[in-house]
Amino acid sequence: MFVMLIGKRFRLNEGTLAVTQPSQGHRATVTIPSGEILKAVSAPSRDGLVDVLWNSRVFDMFQVDLESRGEELPEASGAHS
């Protein structure tokens, strides 16, 4: 099933590995800590990676990790309840 992720925000419930974007041919893994908020900025690739924005930087993360270790936050709305 295809799930649209672009623009959705997630709060991580546990630390999760991510990979930096290529910079001069180098990549590094980082652990994004529990409680941090990420925003999906790409659709998942064929290998299951999605680009996420965290601390003004873009990282690669597996879609399954994002969805299983994070909780989707409701969209901000200007509508009145």
C-alpha positions as CSV (number, residue, x, y, z in Angstrom):
1,M,0.0,0.0,0.0
2,F,1.3,3.4,-1.0
3,V,1.4,6.0,1.8
4,M,2.1,9.6,1.1
5,L,4.7,10.8,3.5
6,I,5.9,14.1,2.0
7,G,5.2,17.0,4.5
8,K,4.2,14.7,7.4
9,R,5.8,15.3,10.8
10,F,6.8,12.5,13.2
11,R,8.0,12.5,16.8
12,L,10.4,9.7,17.5
13,N,9.5,7.4,20.4
14,E,13.0,5.9,20.4
15,G,16.4,6.8,19.1
16,T,16.7,5.9,15.4
17,L,19.6,5.6,12.9
18,A,19.7,7.9,10.0
19,V,22.4,8.5,7.3
20,T,23.7,11.9,6.3
21,Q,23.3,13.0,2.7
22,P,26.4,12.5,0.5
23,S,28.9,15.3,1.0
24,Q,32.1,15.1,-1.0
25,G,31.5,11.3,-1.3
26,H,31.2,10.7,2.4
27,R,28.2,9.5,4.4
28,A,27.9,9.0,8.1
29,T,25.4,7.4,10.4
30,V,23.8,9.3,13.2
31,T,21.3,8.4,15.9
32,I,18.4,10.8,16.1
33,P,17.3,10.8,19.7
34,S,13.9,10.0,21.1
35,G,11.6,12.9,21.3
36,E,12.9,14.7,18.2
37,I,10.6,15.9,15.5
38,L,11.3,15.0,11.9
39,K,9.5,16.1,8.7
40,A,9.4,13.8,5.7
41,V,10.6,15.7,2.6
42,S,10.6,13.0,-0.1
43,A,8.6,10.0,-1.1
44,P,10.1,6.6,-0.2
45,S,12.7,5.3,-2.7
46,R,12.6,1.8,-4.2
47,D,15.0,0.7,-1.4
48,G,12.7,2.1,1.3
49,L,14.6,5.2,2.2
50,V,12.9,8.5,2.8
51,D,14.5,11.9,3.2
52,V,13.7,13.6,6.6
53,L,14.5,17.1,7.8
54,W,15.9,17.4,11.3
55,N,17.8,20.4,12.8
56,S,17.8,22.1,9.4
57,R,19.6,19.1,7.7
58,V,18.3,16.4,5.5
59,F,19.0,12.7,6.4
60,D,18.1,9.4,4.8
61,M,16.0,7.1,7.0
62,F,14.2,3.8,6.4
63,Q,10.5,4.4,6.0
64,V,9.7,1.4,8.2
65,D,11.9,2.9,11.0
66,L,10.2,6.3,10.7
67,E,6.7,4.8,10.9
68,S,7.4,2.1,13.5
69,R,9.6,4.2,15.9
70,G,7.8,7.5,15.5
71,E,4.3,8.8,15.8
72,E,2.7,11.0,13.2
73,L,1.8,14.4,14.5
74,P,-1.4,16.0,13.4
75,E,-1.2,18.6,10.7
76,A,-1.3,22.2,11.8
77,S,-4.6,23.7,10.9
78,G,-5.9,27.2,10.8
79,A,-9.5,26.0,11.0
80,H,-11.5,26.7,14.1
81,S,-12.9,23.7,16.1
